[in-house]
Amino acid sequence: MNMKIKVGDKVKVITGHYKGTIGEVKAVNAKTNKIIVEGVNLVKKSLKPSQMNPDGGIVEFEKGIDASNVLVYDTKAKVAGRVGYSTDKKGNKIRINKKSGNEIKGGK
């Protein structure tokens, strides 16, 4: 499966509890079509005391959301859009934001 969203992209959540939130992609899982976005889908988990964490406690972390629930965000044009492909002047394949037409920087 080919994912058009890469680690380091700025994305805007378009549906769900975190609708309208803009964050950076921290991780991508192409098999499950899930991405982890900074500050989105926060969950709390209780940990039992262990040797590594003798106090235990409650930990808060981000869980994955479906990649179809986000659009790539263009910080210059301040608009979110789908990802498209084009070629630059040298003939290299680049990713573009279809709404603004600007090249998507970032993404590792």
C-alpha positions in Angstrom: 0.0 0.0 0.0 1.4 3.4 -1.0 1.0 6.1 1.6 1.1 9.7 0.4 1.6 11.1 3.9 5.1 11.0 5.3 6.8 11.5 8.7 7.4 15.2 9.3 4.4 16.5 7.2 2.0 19.0 8.7 -1.5 17.7 8.6 -5.0 19.0 9.5 -7.5 16.6 11.1 -10.8 16.8 9.1 -13.1 14.6 11.2 -13.6 13.2 14.7 -13.1 14.7 18.2 -9.8 16.5 17.2 -11.4 18.1 14.0 -9.5 21.2 13.0 -6.3 20.4 14.9 -3.0 20.9 13.0 0.0 18.8 14.0 3.1 17.1 12.7 3.1 13.4 11.7 5.4 11.4 14.1 4.9 7.9 12.7 3.3 6.2 9.8 2.1 2.6 9.5 1.3 1.7 5.9 0.0 -1.8 6.7 -2.8 -0.5 8.9 -3.2 2.8 7.1 -2.7 4.6 10.5 -0.6 7.7 11.4 0.4 9.2 14.7 -0.1 13.0 14.8 1.4 15.2 17.6 -1.2 16.1 20.1 -4.0 14.2 18.5 -6.0 11.1 19.8 -4.5 11.3 23.3 -5.2 8.3 25.6 -4.4 7.5 29.2 -3.1 4.1 30.3 -2.6 2.9 33.8 0.7 1.1 34.4 1.3 -1.4 37.2 4.5 -0.9 39.2 7.4 -2.8 37.7 11.2 -3.0 38.1 11.7 -0.3 35.4 8.8 1.9 36.7 8.5 1.2 40.5 5.8 3.8 41.1 3.5 2.8 38.2 1.0 5.5 37.5 -1.0 6.9 34.6 0.7 7.6 31.2 -0.7 9.8 28.4 0.3 9.1 24.8 -0.9 9.4 21.2 -2.6 6.6 19.4 -2.9 6.2 15.7 -5.7 7.7 13.6 -6.7 6.6 10.1 -4.8 8.4 7.3 -8.1 9.2 5.5 -9.1 11.5 8.4 -6.3 14.0 7.7 -5.3 16.4 4.8 -1.8 17.7 4.2 -1.6 21.3 5.5 0.2 24.1 3.6 1.6 26.6 6.1 2.3 29.3 3.5 -1.2 29.3 1.9 -2.9 28.2 5.2 -4.9 25.6 3.4 -5.3 21.9 3.6 -5.6 19.7 0.6 -4.9 16.3 -0.9 -1.5 15.1 -2.1 -0.7 15.0 -5.8 2.5 14.3 -7.7 4.3 16.4 -10.3 7.8 16.8 -11.7 10.1 19.7 -11.1 12.4 21.4 -13.7 15.1 18.8 -13.2 12.6 16.0 -13.9 12.4 14.7 -10.3 9.1 13.5 -8.9 7.7 15.8 -6.2 4.7 15.9 -3.9 2.3 18.9 -4.2 -0.7 20.1 -2.3 -3.5 19.9 -4.9 -5.4 22.9 -3.4 -2.6 25.4 -3.2 -0.3 23.9 -5.9 2.7 24.4 -3.7 5.4 21.7 -3.2 5.2 19.8 0.1 8.4 20.2 2.0 9.4 17.8 4.8 8.6 14.2 4.8 11.4 11.8 5.3 
